[in-house]
Amino acid sequence: MREFKIENIDHVAIRASNPEESINWYAEVIGLKELRAEAWGAYPVFMVSGETGVAIFPAEGKMPFPAEKSNLTGIDHFAFRLDNENFLLAQNTFKTSNIPFQFKDHTYFQSMYLKDPDNHTVELTTLLVDPKQFYKL
């Protein structure tokens, strides 16, 4: 049995057909902050909230890491957790800004699903019960 414990999702790496468009989308629609590390060059660009985020890479071209070129299959989706108040605020913001999303009630969670410029599914989710009850902590 492992003795280490995962704290949270650090980041999800995506390949973007137009990285600057994706950077703008994650900043404007999802509200993530742009971080660039000089040592890495132009990419990846991290779009973060706190210590969680999305690492954006160009879809084509040679990259120093994680691989020089990738033809990876896509991810299904990734999720950012919000507290209930911010979940409702995001929902209202999307409605008033005419940003399309799909709402789903998952009994213990409520979620909104959006598509980024490359059609990646981005989930914003909120836990409706005590985390100890759901995660059996």
WOVENQUI-V333030 format. One line per field, one symbol per residue. phi: phi as a letter, one per 30 degrees, with the letter a starting at -180 (. if undefined). A space follows every 10 residues. Layout:
BEGIN
phi->???
END
This chain:
BEGIN
phi->.dccbddadd accbccdbed ddeddddddc idcdbbcedc idbdcccbbi cbabcccddb jdbdadbdbb bdddddabbc cbdddddddd edddddchcd accbccidbb bbcbcdecid dcccbbdcbe eddddhd
END
